[in-house]
Amino acid sequence: MRLIQTLIPEGKRETVIDILEDEEVDFAMTEESSESGYSDILYIPAESDAVEAIVDDLRSVGVEREGYMVISDVETIVSEQFEEQQAENEESGDDERISREELRTKARGLSRSTTNYLVLTIISAIVATAGLLQDSAAVVVGSMVIAPLIGPAMASCVGTVINDDDNALFWEGVRSQVVGLVVAVLSATLFAAAYRFLLAPDLELLLIQQVAERAHPGLLALAIALGAGTAGALSLTSGADEALVGVMIAVALMPPAASVGLGIAYVDPRLAVGAGILVLVNLLSINVAGILTIWVKRYRPTHWYDAREAKRATVVRLAVFGMAVLLLTSFLAVSSLDARDNMAFEAAVEGIAEETTDGLLAVDIEYRADLLSQQPSEVTIHVSDETPPAASEIRDRIRERTGLDVSVTVITEQVDTA
């Protein structure tokens, strides 16, 4: 619920009353006595999704140019008549939607690179890096809670669709996103470099599960980013608390950014490149999904020329972002195809191992990782047979069935069970 308070300029009183009565809008009006060029003060209680139409009506008679309007949030309205109107709106199934002006104001407040924004980004990046090094999902999730990354992403989306002040809001959002990610990567790099030189100089990063997931991401990462962008835009346009949804956007951005810092600090190009591609894909996908969602929610500038320019900017940016996402997604597709092939290889190796021995204990497969993919390089089979199968025989079978030539080691273990 919202309360619209408006100062009516001299000579506009009757026109405003006629418009509100024609639209069947409930209002109250009192005389303005400060002698500052206004005749009355107008009060209009309204549902959030009705504010935009009322503001447009008042703007059409010049209230915005000669006076001003204040839109404030209202916790409760005690009125049976208003409750009946609410029930009718709920039955009609109208989407919950804040006004264009309120959306612009919220986006402006979220877009700025303030000191708190930078400090929270630094803290979040350091905590995420520590969580990755500890292989702790709980710590990584905790870093996402404090990451303030939803604001700039949503600001750029809103600025695109409503064409705010010659795209000032869009560029402010883009600048804040770039600054935030650069600060996050730099903070993670410095923290990881200190950890490397002081505590763990020879750490193998890709043996840590939380890190390895970001080194060779698959196509599912694209679905996560698109879902995050859509959810962020819906929470913003409905007037809901965007803090919880911001965690979802941080999921797509903060751990990969921290992984890039780890890759730089440990001079591991496989991790730095893989996580860097993931960051770019997620960032662009969030913006694409956010722009599309806000456009579908029917936010447009009021003037026909501004609406045309906003439509043109929306189409151009969606095309540019979409092409970039498709290009970068091809790298994710390589990782997904490799993951599929590796699963088939593992299943084939396990089948061969079961066929060649009755005392199979375990099968271990090591992979050789490059910038974009992982290829199996060595197979180790643990058996308890007194006459273990020959490693050369298993290697030949693997080559025949999978087409891959890998090193095979057979280890015989003594097993005593009581």
C-alpha positions in Angstrom: 0.0 0.0 0.0 1.1 3.5 -0.8 0.1 7.0 0.1 0.5 9.7 -2.6 0.8 13.3 -1.2 0.6 16.0 -3.8 0.9 19.8 -3.7 -1.7 21.2 -6.2 -0.5 24.3 -8.0 -2.8 27.4 -8.2 -5.5 27.0 -10.8 -5.2 23.2 -11.1 -7.6 22.2 -8.3 -10.8 21.6 -10.3 -8.9 19.8 -13.1 -7.3 17.4 -10.6 -10.6 16.7 -8.9 -12.3 16.0 -12.3 -9.6 13.5 -13.3 -9.7 11.7 -10.0 -13.5 11.5 -10.0 -13.5 10.2 -13.6 -11.0 7.5 -12.6 -13.0 6.7 -9.4 -10.0 7.3 -7.2 -10.6 7.9 -3.5 -8.8 11.0 -2.2 -8.8 13.7 0.4 -7.9 17.3 0.0 -7.0 20.1 2.4 -6.3 23.8 1.8 -2.6 24.8 1.6 -2.0 28.0 3.7 1.7 28.7 3.2 1.0 31.1 0.2 3.8 29.5 -1.8 2.0 29.0 -5.0 0.0 25.9 -4.1 -3.8 25.8 -3.5 -4.3 22.4 -1.9 -2.7 19.3 -0.5 -3.9 16.0 -2.0 -3.9 12.7 -0.2 -4.5 9.4 -2.1 -4.3 6.0 -0.5 -3.7 3.3 -3.2 -2.4 -0.1 -3.9 1.2 -0.2 -5.1 0.2 -1.5 -8.6 -2.3 1.5 -9.0 0.2 4.2 -8.2 1.7 4.5 -11.7 -1.6 5.2 -13.4 -2.6 7.8 -10.8 0.8 9.5 -11.1 0.5 9.6 -14.9 -2.9 11.2 -14.7 -1.6 13.9 -12.3 1.5 14.4 -14.5 -0.7 15.0 -17.6 -2.2 18.2 -16.1 1.2 19.6 -15.1 1.3 18.7 -11.3 4.8 17.4 -11.7 6.1 20.5 -13.5 4.6 23.1 -11.1 4.3 21.1 -7.9 5.6 17.8 -6.7 4.4 14.4 -5.5 5.6 12.3 -2.6 4.9 8.5 -2.6 5.4 6.8 0.7 5.0 3.2 1.9 2.1 2.5 4.3 2.0 -0.3 6.7 -1.8 -0.5 7.4 -5.0 1.2 6.3 -7.9 0.7 8.6 -10.9 0.9 6.3 -13.6 -1.6 5.4 -14.0 0.0 2.0 -10.3 -0.2 1.2 -10.3 -3.9 2.3 -13.1 -4.6 -0.1 -11.1 -3.0 -2.9 -8.1 -5.1 -1.9 -10.2 -8.3 -2.1 -11.5 -7.3 -5.5 -7.9 -6.8 -6.8 -6.8 -10.1 -5.4 -9.7 -11.8 -7.2 -8.9 -10.2 -10.4 -5.4 -11.8 -10.3 -3.5 -8.6 -11.1 0.3 -8.9 -10.6 1.8 -7.0 -7.7 3.8 -4.2 -9.2 5.3 -0.9 -7.9 5.1 2.3 -9.9 7.7 3.3 -12.4 8.8 6.3 -10.2 9.3 4.0 -7.2 11.2 1.5 -9.2 13.5 4.2 -10.5 14.1 5.5 -7.0 14.9 2.1 -5.6 17.3 1.3 -8.5 19.1 4.6 -8.0 19.6 3.9 -4.3 21.0 0.4 -5.1 23.3 1.4 -7.9 25.8 3.6 -6.0 29.4 2.4 -5.2 29.4 3.7 -1.7 32.0 3.0 0.9 29.7 0.4 2.5 29.3 -1.3 -0.8 33.0 -1.6 -1.3 33.7 -2.7 2.2 31.0 -5.4 2.2 32.3 -6.6 -1.2 35.9 -6.9 0.2 34.7 -8.8 3.3 32.5 -11.1 1.2 35.3 -11.9 -1.2 37.7 -12.7 1.7 35.2 -14.9 3.4 34.3 -16.7 0.2 38.0 -17.3 -0.5 38.5 -18.7 3.0 35.4 -21.0 2.5 36.8 -22.3 -0.8 40.2 -23.1 0.8 38.5 -24.9 3.7 36.1 -26.7 1.2 33.3 -25.5 3.4 30.0 -24.9 1.7 28.6 -23.2 4.8 31.3 -20.6 4.9 30.8 -19.9 1.1 27.1 -19.5 1.6 27.8 -17.1 4.5 29.9 -14.9 2.2 26.9 -14.7 -0.2 24.6 -13.3 2.5 26.7 -10.1 2.9 27.6 -9.6 -0.8 25.8 -6.4 -2.0 25.8 -7.4 -5.7 22.1 -7.3 -6.5 21.8 -3.5 -6.5 24.1 -2.6 -9.5 22.8 -5.5 -11.6 19.2 -4.5 -11.1 20.0 -0.8 -11.6 21.5 -1.4 -15.1 18.4 -3.5 -16.0 16.0 -0.7 -14.8 18.0 2.0 -16.6 17.8 0.1 -19.8 14.0 -0.4 -19.8 12.9 3.0 -18.6 15.7 4.9 -20.4 16.4 7.0 -17.2 18.1 10.4 -17.7 19.9 9.5 -21.0 21.0 6.1 -19.7 22.7 7.5 -16.6 21.2 4.8 -14.4 22.3 2.1 -16.8 25.9 3.2 -16.9 26.0 3.8 -13.1 24.8 0.2 -12.7 27.4 -1.1 -15.1 30.2 0.8 -13.5 29.2 -0.4 -10.0 29.1 -4.0 -11.3 32.6 -3.8 -12.8 34.0 -2.0 -9.8 32.5 -4.6 -7.4 33.8 -7.6 -9.3 37.3 -6.0 -9.7 37.4 -5.3 -6.0 36.2 -8.8 -5.2 38.9 -10.5 -7.5 41.6 -8.2 -6.2 40.7 -8.8 -2.5 40.5 -12.6 -3.1 43.9 -12.5 -4.9 45.6 -10.6 -2.1 44.1 -12.9 0.6 45.0 -16.1 -1.3 48.5 -14.8 -2.0 49.1 -14.2 1.7 47.7 -17.7 2.5 50.0 -19.2 -0.1 53.2 -17.6 1.1 52.5 -17.9 4.8 50.8 -21.3 5.1 50.3 -23.5 2.0 52.7 -22.7 -0.8 52.2 -26.1 -2.6 48.4 -26.5 -2.3 46.8 -28.3 -5.2 43.6 -26.2 -5.7 41.8 -28.6 -8.1 41.8 -31.3 -5.4 39.4 -29.1 -3.4 35.9 -29.9 -4.5 34.5 -26.3 -3.9 37.2 -24.9 -6.1 37.2 -27.6 -8.8 33.4 -27.0 -9.4 34.3 -23.4 -10.5 37.3 -24.4 -12.7 35.3 -26.4 -15.2 31.7 -25.2 -14.9 28.9 -26.8 -17.0 25.8 -25.5 -18.7 23.8 -25.7 -15.5 25.6 -22.5 -14.4 23.7 -20.7 -17.1 20.4 -21.8 -15.6 21.5 -20.6 -12.2 22.4 -17.1 -13.5 19.2 -16.7 -15.5 17.1 -17.7 -12.5 19.0 -15.3 -10.3 18.4 -12.4 -12.7 14.7 -13.2 -13.1 14.2 -13.5 -9.3 16.1 -10.3 -8.6 14.0 -8.3 -11.1 10.7 -9.8 -9.8 11.6 -8.9 -6.2 12.5 -5.4 -7.2 9.4 -4.7 -9.3 7.0 -6.2 -6.7 8.4 -4.1 -3.9 9.5 -7.1 -1.9 12.7 -7.3 0.2 15.4 -8.0 -2.3 18.0 -8.9 0.3 17.3 -12.7 0.3 17.1 -12.7 -3.5 20.5 -11.0 -3.5 22.0 -14.1 -2.0 21.0 -15.9 -5.2 22.8 -13.4 -7.4 25.8 -13.6 -5.1 25.8 -17.4 -5.6 26.4 -16.8 -9.3 29.1 -14.1 -8.9 31.0 -14.2 -5.6 32.4 -17.8 -5.4 33.6 -17.7 -9.1 35.2 -14.3 -8.5 37.0 -15.7 -5.4 38.1 -18.6 -7.5 39.6 -16.3 -10.1 41.6 -14.7 -7.2 42.8 -18.1 -6.1 43.9 -19.0 -9.6 45.9 -15.8 -9.9 47.5 -16.1 -6.5 48.6 -19.7 -7.2 49.4 -19.0 -10.8 46.9 -21.6 -12.0 45.6 -20.5 -15.4 43.2 -23.4 -15.6 41.3 -22.1 -12.5 41.6 -18.4 -13.4 40.4 -18.8 -16.9 37.6 -21.3 -16.1 36.2 -19.3 -13.2 36.7 -16.0 -15.1 34.5 -17.3 -18.0 31.9 -18.4 -15.4 31.9 -14.9 -13.8 31.3 -13.3 -17.2 28.6 -15.7 -18.3 26.8 -15.3 -15.0 27.1 -11.5 -15.0 25.7 -11.1 -18.6 23.0 -13.7 -18.0 21.8 -11.9 -14.9 21.5 -8.7 -16.9 19.7 -10.4 -19.8 17.2 -12.1 -17.5 16.6 -8.9 -15.5 16.0 -6.7 -18.6 13.6 -9.2 -20.0 11.7 -9.5 -16.8 11.3 -5.8 -16.2 10.2 -5.3 -19.9 7.6 -8.1 -19.5 6.3 -6.3 -16.4 5.3 -3.4 -18.8 7.6 -0.7 -17.5 7.9 2.1 -20.1 8.7 5.8 -20.2 5.7 8.0 -20.4 6.7 10.1 -23.5 6.4 8.4 -26.9 9.9 9.4 -27.9 11.5 8.2 -24.7 9.5 4.9 -25.0 10.9 4.5 -28.6 14.4 5.1 -27.5 14.0 2.8 -24.5 12.8 0.0 -26.8 15.7 0.5 -29.1 18.2 0.5 -26.2 16.6 -2.6 -24.8 16.7 -4.5 -28.1 20.3 -3.5 -28.8 21.6 -4.4 -25.3 19.7 -7.7 -25.3 21.3 -8.6 -28.6 24.8 -7.6 -27.5 24.5 -9.4 -24.1 22.8 -12.4 -25.7 25.6 -12.8 -28.3 28.3 -12.6 -25.6 26.4 -15.1 -23.5 26.1 -17.5 -26.4 29.8 -17.2 -27.2 30.9 -17.7 -23.6 28.4 -20.6 -23.2 30.3 -22.5 -25.8 33.1 -22.9 -23.3 30.6 -24.2 -20.7 29.2 -26.6 -23.3 32.7 -28.1 -23.7 32.9 -28.7 -20.0 29.4 -30.3 -20.0 30.3 -32.6 -22.9 33.5 -33.6 -21.2 31.7 -34.3 -18.0 29.2 -36.6 -19.9 32.1 -38.4 -21.6 34.0 -38.8 -18.4 30.9 -40.3 -16.7 30.6 -42.8 -19.6 34.4 -43.6 -19.3 34.1 -44.2 -15.5 31.2 -46.6 -16.0 33.1 -48.5 -18.7 36.2 -48.8 -16.6 34.2 -50.0 -13.6 32.5 -52.6 -15.8 35.9 -53.9 -17.2 37.3 -54.1 -13.7 34.3 -56.2 -12.5 34.7 -58.5 -15.5 38.4 -59.2 -14.9 38.4 -59.9 -11.2 36.1 -61.2 -8.4 38.1 -59.4 -5.7 37.6 -55.8 -6.8 38.0 -53.3 -4.0 38.0 -49.9 -5.7 38.6 -48.1 -8.9 40.4 -44.7 -8.9 40.6 -42.5 -12.0 42.8 -39.4 -12.3 42.2 -36.6 -14.7 44.5 -34.3 -16.6 43.0 -30.8 -16.5 43.6 -28.1 -19.1 42.1 -24.6 -19.6 38.7 -25.8 -20.7 38.3 -29.5 -20.0 39.4 -32.6 -18.1 40.6 -35.8 -19.7 41.2 -39.2 -17.9 44.9 -39.9 -17.7 45.4 -42.8 -15.2 43.4 -45.7 -13.8 44.2 -47.4 -10.5 42.5 -50.7 -9.7 42.6 -52.2 -6.2 42.0 -55.9 -5.9 42.3 -58.7 -3.3 42.9 -61.6 -5.7 45.9 -63.9 -5.2 46.2 -63.8 -9.0 45.4 -60.3 -10.0 44.5 -59.4 -13.6 47.4 -58.0 -15.7 47.4 -54.2 -16.1 48.2 -54.5 -19.8 45.1 -56.6 -20.4 42.9 -54.1 -18.6 44.6 -51.3 -20.5 43.9 -53.0 -23.9 40.2 -53.6 -22.9 39.8 -49.9 -21.9 41.4 -48.8 -25.2 39.1 -51.1 -27.2 35.9 -50.1 -25.4 36.4 -46.4 -25.0 39.0 -45.4 -27.6 41.2 -43.8 -24.9 44.8 -44.9 -24.1 45.4 -44.4 -20.4 47.9 -45.6 -17.9 46.7 -48.6 -15.8 48.0 -49.7 -12.4 46.7 -52.8 -10.5 47.4 -52.9 -6.8 46.9 -56.1 -4.9 45.9 -55.7 -1.2 45.8 -58.2 1.6 42.4 -58.3 3.1 41.6 -60.1 6.4 37.9 -59.8 7.6 36.8 -61.3 11.0 
